[in-house]
Amino acid sequence: MRLYRYSIVITAITALFMSSVAIAESDAQFAAIARLGDLNGVALHCHYLDQTERMKAGLVDMLPKKRQLGEYFDARTNMAFMDFISKRASCPDRGDFSGRVGEALQVLRAEFPAE
């Protein structure tokens, strides 16, 4: 029951961030950040800390310096982490997961080209 309440709070926070971020960014940019947040939640649960560092470094390098974007990434990470636990999912193969992170970072780079 406690996990369920936590999930509801995270969902509400995410919806709030979504509305503020969506105004400032395109849907594709928003989706790229969300995808990395989802992957980061899995990486944290599976202790793929090299991948969490890789994703955070990519975000710092590529995203405009807007607090809402980082907060949205964190909220998506929390949601994905809790969802992974509630589904009792198995950790993906480390190599395959690294490839998915690389693809997500390429999408992020395409959505947020260097200025």
N, C-alpha and C positions, 0 to 999 in steps of 0.2 A: 504494500500500500504506500509506503514511504517513497519507493522508487517511482510509482505512478504520479504522486504529487510533485516530485522533483521534475519529472518529465513535463508536466503541465506548466510549471513555472518557467522552465527553459523555453518551451514552445511560445509562451506569451512574450517573453523577452525577445525571442527571435523575431516574432511578428512585429514588435515595436521597432527593432532595428531595421527590419526589412522595409518598413514603410519609410523610414528616414533615409536609408541608403538608396532605395529604389528611385527616389526623387533625383538624386545627384548622379547616378550611374545608369548605364544601359542594362537591359535584362541580361545580355550575354556576359557583361562584366560581373554582374551580380552572381550569375550562375557559376562562373569560373571560381570566384571566391568561395561559394557554397561547396563546390566539389572538393576544393582543398580542405575545407573545414571537415567535411565528411570523412575524407581520407585521414586527416589528422586524428580524429576520434578513434579510428581503428588502429592507427599506428601507436597511439598512447596505450590503448588496451593491450596490444600485442607486444609492447616494449620495443618497438622499432624506432628507437630514439634517434638514430641517424636520419631516418626519414622525416621525423618531426622537425629536426634542425634544418634539414634541406628545404622543407616547405616554408618554414618561418623565414629563412634567409631569402627565399624567392619572393615572398610577400614584401619583405622590407625593401628589397631591391627594385621591385616592379610597381608596387602600388603607390598612388599619390598619398601623401601624408595626411590622411583624414582619419580621425579617431573612429568614426562610425564603421569604416571598413574593417579595421582590426577588431572592433567589438563584435561585428557580425561574424567574422571568422571564428572568434572564440565561442560565440553562442552556438554556431553550427558544430564546432568541435565537441562541445558539451552534449548537444543533442545526439550526435553520432555515437559518442562514447556510451551514453546511457542506452541507446537503442541496441547497440552491439551486445551489451550485457543482458538486456531484457530478452533478446532473441537467442541468447546462449550460442552465438555464432562462433565458428572456428576461425582462428587466425589464418589469413591467406598465406600462400607461399611467399617467402621474403623476396625472391627474384621477381615474381609476377607483380607483387605489390610495388616494388621499386619502379617497374615499368609503368604502372598506372600513375604513380606520382610524377614521373617524368612527363607523361602525356598531359597531365593536368597542369603542370608548370608551363608547358609549351602553349597550351590554350590561354593561360593567364598572360603570358608574354605577348601573345597575339592580340589580346583584348586591351592590354595596357602597354602599348609600344612606348619606347623611350622617347622622351620629348626633346 
